[in-house]
Amino acid sequence: MQLKRILNQKKHGFTVPAAKWIIKKYTKDDFLGLVDNSPLLKLINYNFISKIIDQQYSGKFSHDRFIFRLYSVLSWYKKYNSN
């Protein structure tokens, strides 16, 4: 009976703690430096990004998905668009 219930239950997803890995790898200043040194700075609102990063590093609010996406875009751009 237990096995039947387990086999018929809905799938359960899981999240990867990528933003936490990024925070362990980079200090807040280092992460802001990635933003500062990116040519993408012309396309983004630095004050907004800085506020998000402050909230993430202080623990006031979790922006895990945003931090991971920002890091991914910055890394991708650096790797594939460097001169």
Sequence and secondary structure as in RCSB ss.txt:
>XXXX:A:sequence
MQLKRILNQKKHGFTVPAAKWIIKKYTKDDFLGLVDNSPLLKLINYNFISKIIDQQYSGKFSHDRFIFRLYSVLS
WYKKYNSN
>XXXX:A:secstr
 HHHHHHHS        HHHHHHHHS HHHHHHHHHT GGGGTS HHHHHHHHHHHHHTSS  HHHHHHHHHHHH
HHHHHS  
